[in-house]
Structure formats: C-alpha cells, structure tokens
Amino acid sequence: MTIGDAREQEAPEGFAARVRNALAWRWGSQLIAQFITWGSTILVVRLLDPSDYGLFAMSQVVVTALSFLNGWSFASSLIQSDEVSERDIGQVFALLLVTNGALAAIQLLLAPLVAQYYGQPEVARLLQVQALIFLAIPFTALPTALLARRLEFRSQGIANLVSAIAAALTALALAWFGFGVWALIYAPIAGYAVRAVIMSVAARLWVRPVFDLRGARRMITFGGALTLCQLFWIVQSQSDIFIAGRVFSVYDLGLYSEALFLTLIVTGRFIPPLNEVAFPAYAELHKAGRRLGPYFERTMQSVLLVVSPIYIGLSLTAPEAILVVFGPKWTGMAPIVAGLALVMPLMAVQIICSPTCTATGKERIYLATSIAGAVIFATSFFIGVRFGAQGLVHAWWIAAPLLLAFTLALTLPQIELPLRRLLAAAAPPVLACAAMAAVVSALRLVLPADIGPVLTLGILGSAGAATYAAVLYLVWPDVVRQSMAMIRRSPGDPLPPRASAPVPVDRTSTIAD
C-alpha cells in the first residue's frame, strides 16, 4: 500500500501553481530566516573575537565533513519513485538512524585526535558537544523529503523561521553573557532540535524504523552514489580550513573563515532552495521528454542577475562594509572578502548545475565533477596556503573557473544547450556589473577621504545599484521582464498532464541555523 502522496495526473497549470507556491514559501521563508541569521550573526561577531571563530572553524571541519555523510541522500532517493510505501519510509528511517548514530560515535572518537592535530585542546570539547547535532538529523531529513515530494514547503518554511529564531536567541544570549566560542556551538544545536520537532509533527512522522532492508537496493544505490559524491565535496569545501588550521594562527584562521562565511551566504543560503525546487521540476520535464537546456539557461541568467551585483558590489566596498557592519577588530578580513567575492558568481553557476545531472539520472557526471572539484581545490589550497590568506584567495580564483569549465563541458551536451547561448545569457548581468564597477571605482577616486565609512558606503552602494539597474533596464529590458515572469509563472512551458514533483533537501547550515 502506498501513502497519501502517490502521484496523480494534473493539469499543466496545476503543476505551475505548485512550483510557484513552492518557490514563494521556500525562498520567502529562507529570506526572512536569513535576515534573522544575518542580524544575530552581526551582533554575535561584534561580541566575540576572531580567535573564537578560529576555534569554531577548526571544529566545523569535522562536523561539516561528517554531516555530508548523514544519509540525507537516502531520503532523497524517495524522489525517483512514483509511489512510496510505509515500508520504504521505515527503511529510510532506519538507514538514517543507523548512519547518524554511527557518525555521532565517530565524531566522539575523532575529537581528541583533531584537537591534537591543531594543537588546540578545547577543540575536543567542542566536537564532543556538537555530536548532538546528528541525533536530530533523522527527524529533519525524512520529514523534509516526505513534504517536499508534493512541493509542500509551507511547513518547512515555518520550521526554518522558528528554528532560526531559536538559534539566534541562543547565540546572542550566550555571547552576551561571555560564553565565547560556546555561543557558536549551542546555537545550531538549538536550531536543529527545534526544526526536528516541528518537521516531525508537520509530516506526521509516526513510522517505525524497518531494519529489514530487503527490497531497499534502489534507495541504497541511489543514496550511496550521492554520498560518494559528497565525500569528494568534503575535500573540496573543507580542505582550505583543514590545511590552514595547521599553518595560520587561531586569529588569522578566524579572519579567513569568517570572510569565507560572509561571502558564501548568498550562494550557500539562497541557491540551494532554488535547487530544491529545480530538482523536481527538472525531473518532471525530463520524464516528459523536454530539453532542459532552455530552462537551465533562464535559471542561470536569473541567478546571475541577482548574485552578480551583490558580490561585485561587496568586493568594491569591502573596507567600508566590514568596518561599518562588523567593527574595527574585523577590518583585517576586508581584503579577503573583496577577493573571495569576485569568484562567488562562478560558484553560484556551479551549484545550479547539480540538479540537471541528478534529475536526469546522470549521477556519473555529478561524481566526475565532484572528483574534479576535490582535486582542483585541494591542490590549489595546498599551494596557496604558503602565501597566507591572500594565497587562499588566489587559489579560489584559479580553482573555481577551472571546475566550472569542466562541469559545463560535461553538463551542457546532456541538456542540449550550446555554450554560445549560455554565454549570451550571462552577458547582461556581467556587462551591467562591469559598468557598475567602473562607476563605483571612478566615484571612489573623487570622494573626500574624511566623510567617514558610513557615508562612503552609502554613496558607493547607491551609485552602484543605480548604475546596474539603469544599464539592465535601458539595454536589456526584455531580460529583466523574463526573469521576473519566471518567478511569477512556472519555470517554463506547460508540462504534459502526467507531471508530478518530488524534491531534494536543504543541505546548508550556518552558525545560527
């Protein structure tokens, strides 16, 4: 017997409405939750020292690495089934419980070894407490997958908001009362716990784990393939902190890690929700025999229209932005932020490539790009760390374009999208950003030095935003209208009547999540 989310035929407009609603709830809740996270993070950063963030970064290498292996992909495997039975759900639940219990035990065993590697005894205690996070994962991953199968993101949105508030209050309270780095440790634990409770109730997760895994070969194979990809992603995403932790001081590592956190906020927090909706939508389009090229082209253009001016603007105004937002003790990370911001639009495009591969069953491409990313980034960081924080920045400049070129070379033929069309779609935001950079750079040369960082930031930011918007609306008005219509309507042409939509899950986290 199947449970109540069995696939049913629906009209094209019905699918389009579900996608619009999913986007509204997923992005809307994500935006509000992120503002809460940003606000609390800024306050917490002002209360803590870079050394606190250096210790936190050391522990996060292990936590993040193990989190990628938390079995979320087993829940995602439910997406490729037209019907899901209670036994299927029970088997996934069992896999999640066993996997995360094992990860918690592994983290406890690794804690003293990691502390010894970094020469920081306190890191062991941080890791031991953070092992609690894994206890909540089964009660978030499975409900998320069940609700997402039907593109029902309302409950997830509420859970995101409430958990963000709980984490923010925890971080602020502990930082205010002088708990130092422990404010960064207990905040995500509080967020995970609250989210687990809300999601379990919303999804009515009253299911017993089924440890008899006969018949579960498909979900294990699918989940195992994605988990293998995550192993290489761990190397790509964590090797800079892992390598730098042995070379940098705790203070310098804190500056770099927080600069990286700041620049990854947009790509790490706003792009994954788009992928959550794009994944099932692409899957439906693929099943319907549609080419994914035009949809990917429009998605990429819309993403670049939003993220490119944010990052280029941040790079141009980093000294003033860091001083105004974070305070004088963090000014040392301004050049790091300025450098990292330049490469983040490329990472945004890299991230949105993944749903096209997984939705069409091309996991081998995802695996190939994951391996390439691990090799390219780890090698670049190993060389760059010898030149300090700026050496790591330059490593990003080399690694990100190389990986994106490799990914596009494999992905574009699969979705039947010529490279020239992709470059043409990227041209409007790129050229508008170039105009913005020229205006801001020229304006900076003529501004008086004694007007202060707040006024300087306001003038440069306003001039840059106005220039970017004016160039787009005057030169490419159709592009702006199409991107806005993409949000208001469906992600493409109407689908055949048999369309349906499962979804993946959110894999991102921050100190206040």
N, C-alpha and C positions, 0 to 999 in steps of 0.2 A: 504493500500500500504506500502511496506517495502522500506527502504532506501538502498543505494548502497552497504552496507556491508553484504548483505544476503549471507548465507552460500552456497558455491558451492563445488562440488566434485573436488578433486585434487589428483594428484599422490603422493605417499609417498615421493618421492624426493622433490616435491614442498613444502610439509609441513616442511620437514627437512631444506630446504633452508630458509624458513620463520623464523624458530626457530633460525638458525644460525645468520641470519641478525638481528633479534630482540636482541639476546644476544650481538652481536657486537655493535649495536647502544646503547643499554641500559647500558651495562657495560662500553663501551668505553666513552660515554658521562658522565656517572657517575664518572668514574675515573678522567677524566680531570676536571670536576666540583669540585670534591672533593679535588684535588690538589690546585685549586684556593681557595677553602674554607679553607683548611689547611694553606696555605700561609698567607691569610688575618687574620685567627684566631691567628696564632703565633705572627704576628705583633701587632694585637689588644691587645692580652694578655700582651705583653710587655709594652704597653702604659697605660693599665688600672691596677687597683688594685684588689686583691681578694675580697674586700668589694663590689666593683661594681658587680662582678659575684654573690656574695651572694644575693644582692637585685634582680638581674635578675632571679636567681633561684627561689626566693620566688614568683615572678610574673608568672614564667613559670609553676608552679604547676597548677594554674588555667587555663592558656592558653592551656597547653597541655591536661589537663583533658577535657576541653570543645571541643578541636579540635578533640578528639576521637569520639565525638558525632556529627560531622559536616555533617553527611549524605552521606559520600563518599560511604558507602555500598549500598545506593540506586542506585548509578551509577554502582557499581559492579554487581548489580542484572541483568543488561542487558546481562551479560556474559552467563547466563544459557538459554537464548532464542536463538532458531535457526534463528529467524527473529525479527527485531526491526523496529517498525513503527515510523513515526513522532510524533504520539500521545504519544507513550511510552517515547520518548525523552522529549517531552514537559512536561509530568507528572513528570519525574525525575528532570527536570529543576525547576519545581515549588516546589517540595519537598526540593530541595537544597536551593532555595531562602528563603523559609519559615523557614527551620531549621537553617540556618546560621544567618538570621536576628534575630531570637529568641535568639541564642547563644550570639550574639553581645550585645543584650539588657541585657541578664542575666549577662554577664561579667561587664557591666557598673554598674549594681545594686550590684554585689558582691564586687566590687573594694574597697569601704570603709571598709567593713566587714573584708576582707582579710588583709588589712593594719592594722586594729585594732588587729587581731589575732596575727600577727607577731610583733606588736609594732613598725612598720616602716611606717610612713605616706606617704613617697614617693612611696611606692608600689601601692597605689591607683591611682596615676597619671600614672604610668607605665601601669597598666592594662587598664585604660580608653583609652589610645592611641593604645594599642595593639588590642583593639576590631575591629580596621580597617581591621585586617587580615581576618576576617570572610566574609567581603564584596567580597573578591576575590575568595573564595572557589568554589562557583558555576561555575565560569568561568575557573576553572582549573580541577575540578573533572569530570564534564561531557565531556569536550573535551578529557581528558585523556582516559576515558572509550571508547569513540567512536573510537579514533585512535587505542587503544590497542586491540579492537575486532579483528582487522586484523593483529595484531602483527606489526603495523606500528609505530616504535619507533624513526624514524628519526626526526620528528618534535618535539617529546618530548625531544630528545637529544639536539637539538638546543635550545629549551626553557630552559632546565636545565643549559646549558652553559651560555647563555646570562643573565639569572636571577642570577646565581652565581656571575658573574662579577659585575652586578649592586649592589647586596648585599654587595660584598666585598669592592667595591669602597665607598659605603655609610658608612660602618663600619669604614674603615680606615680614611676617611675624618673627620668624627665626633670624632673619638678617638684622632686624631692628633690635632684637634682644641679644645680639652678639654671638650667635652660634656659628658665624663664619661659613666655612665650606659646607657645613651640615644643612644650611638652608637650601643649597643646591641639590642635596641628596634626598631630603624628605619631601620636597615639593613634587617631583614626578611620582613618587610612591603614593602620595595623597591623590594625585590626579588619576593614576591608573586604578586605584581602588574605587574611587567614585564612579569612574567610567564603567568599570566592570559590573558594578551593581545596577546602574541604570540600563546598560545594554542587555544584561541578562533578563531583567524584568521586561523590557520592551520587546525582546524577541521571544518571550515566554520559554526560556531555556529550561524546560522541565524534562530533560532527557538523561537517561543513564548511559554512562560510557560503555561501549561494546568493545571489549578487548580481543574478541574473536575477529581477526582481520581477514578471514576468508572472504573473497569477493571484493577486497579493497585494493586490488592490484593497480587499477587505473588511477585512483587518487594518490596512492603511494608513489607511483611512477611519475605522475604529473608534479606532485609536491616535491619529490626528490630531485627532479630536473631543475625546478626553480630554486630549490635550496642549494644545489650545486652552483648555480649562477650566483647566489648570494655569497657563497664562500669567496669567490673572486671579487665581488663587490666589497666585501670586508677589507680585502687587501687594498683595493683602490681608495676607499674612503677613509681608512684608519691608519694607513702606513705613514702619513706625514706626522701625526701626533706620536705614533709609536716610535718612529725614528728620532724625531726632535726631542722627545722626552729624555733621551739619554745624553743629548748634546746641549740643549738650552737649559737655562736656569728656570726655576719654577715661575719666576716673574715674567721672563720673556715668553715662556710657553703659554702663560695666561694671556698675554697680549695677542699672540698669534691665534690661539684657539678662540678667543672672543671675537677677533676680527673675522675669522672664518665663520663663526656662528652668525654674526651680523650679516655677512654677505650671502649666506646660504638661506636666509629667512624666506626670501621670495621663492627661490627655486625649490626649497625644501618643504615649504608650507602651502604654497598656492598651486604649484604644478601637480603634485600628487593627487589632490582632489579632482583636478581635471582628468587625470588618467583614470581615476576610479569610474568616472562616467564614460570616458572614451573607450575603455576596455570593453565593456558590454556592448556599447554601440558599435564599435568596430567588429565585434564578434557577430552581431546580428547582420551587419552589412556583408560580411564575408560569407555567412551562411546563405544569404540571399543572392550571392553571386555578383555583388557590386565591387568595383575597383575602389580601393581605399585611398588611392593617390589624391584625388581632389579633396577629400575630407581631411587628410593629413596636411595638405598644403594650406587649407584655410585655418586649421587649428594652429599650425606653426606660425602663420602670419599674425593671427590674433594674439598669440602668446608673446611674440616679439614686439608687437605694438605696445604691450603693457610693460614687459620687463625691461626692455632696452633703455627707455628713458630713465627708469628708476635707477638702474645700475650705472649708466653713464653719468647721470646727474650726481649720484653718490660719489663716484670717482672724482668728479670735478670739484666737489665741495667737501671732501672728506675732512680736511683740517678743521673747518668751521663746524661741520656736523658733529664730529666726535667731541669737540670742546663744549659745544652747547648742550648736547644730549647726555654725554657720559661724565663730563667734568675734566679738570686738568690732569688728574692722575692717569687718565687713559689716552692722552694725546699721542703717546708713543705708538699706538696702533693705527693712527691715521694713514701713514704711507702704506701699511699692509692692506688696509681696507681699500684704498684707492687703487692699488694694483690688482687685488682679487676681484673687485667689482667689474673690471674691464672684461674678464673672461666668463662671467656668470651667464650672460645671454646665450653663449655657446652651450653651457651646461643645461640650460632650460630646453634647448632644442634636443640635446642628448636624452634628456629624461622623457620627453614626449614620444621618442621613437619606440620605447619598450612596448606600449600596448599594441602597436601594429604587428609586432612579432608574436607575442603571446596569444593575441586574439585570433590569429590565423593559423595557430598551431606550429609556428616556426621557432620552436624553442631553441633549435640549434643556432640560429642567428643570435638570439639573446645570450646563449652560452659563449659563442665566439666573441661577441663584443665585451662580455664580462671578463673573459680571459685577457683580451687585449687591454682593457682598462686597467686590470691588475698589474700587468707587465709594464705598461707605459707609465702609469702614475707612480708605482713603487720605484721604478728605475729613476724617474725624474726627481722624486723626493730624495732618494739616496744620494744623488749627485748635488742637488740644490741645497740640502741642509748644511753643507760645508760652508756656505756663504750666508748663513744666518736666515732671518725671517724673509728678507728680500730674495734670498736664493730659493726659498719655497714658493714665493710668489712667481718668480720666473719659471719655476717648474710647472706651475699651473698654466702659464702662458704657452708652454710647449706641449704639455700633455693633453689639455682639453681640445685644441684644434685637431691634433693627431687622432684622438679617439673618435671625435665626431666625424672626421673624414672617413675613417674605417667603418663606422656604423652606417653612415649614409650609403657607402659603396655596397654594403650588403642589403640594406633595407629598401632603398628606392626601387631596384628592379622587382622586388617582391610585391610592391604596391603599385607598380607601373606608373611611376612618377619620374619624368625626366629631370635631371639636375638643373637644367636651364630654367624650368618652371619654378623649382624651389628657390633658386637664386633671384628670380624675378619677383617672387612673393616676398622675399626678405628685403628687397631693395627699399621699399618705402620707409620702414622703421629705421633701417641702417642709415640712409641718407638724411632723414629727418634728425637723427641723433648727431650726425656729423655737423649739420647746421647748428644744432643746439650747442655742441661743444665749441664751435667757432665763436658764437656769440658770447657764451659764458667766459671763455678764455680771454677774449678781447675786453670784455667788461671788467674782468678782474684786474687787468693792467691799468685801468683808468680810475678805479675806485680808490679813495683815500685809505691809507693804512690804519687811521685812527678812528674809524667809525665803529669798530667793535665786531666780534664774530656773529652776534645775533643779526645785526642789520646787514652785514655782508652776506650771510647765509640767506636771508630773506630776499635780498635783491638778486643774487645769483640764481637762486632757486626759481623765483618768479619769472625772471627773464628767460631761463632755460625752458621752463614749462610752456611759456607763451610761444617761444620760438618753435618748439617741437609741434605743438598743436596747430600753429599757423601754417607751417610747412605741410603738414599732413592734410589739413582741410583745404588748402589752396591748390596743392599739386595732386593729391590722391584722395579726393573726396569719396570716390566710389569704394576705396579700400576701407575707409572708416565706416561707411554705411553697411558694407557687407559684414564687417566684424561685429558691429552692433546687432545686425539682424541675426547673426549666428547665435548670439546669446539669447535673443528673444524667441527665435524659432527653433526648429530642430537642427541637428548638426549636419544636415544635408538633405538630399532628395528624399521623398517619401519612400518608405520601405514596403515590401510586399506584405500581405495580410498576416503571414505567419511569424512576424517579428516578435521577439521576446528579449529579455535583457537580464543576465546575471552580472555580477560585478566583483572586482577585487577589493582590496582593503587598504587602509591607510597605514603606512609604514613609517611615518615621520614622527619625531619626538624632539622636544626641547627641554631645557632645564625647568621650565614652568608648565610642562604638559603632564 
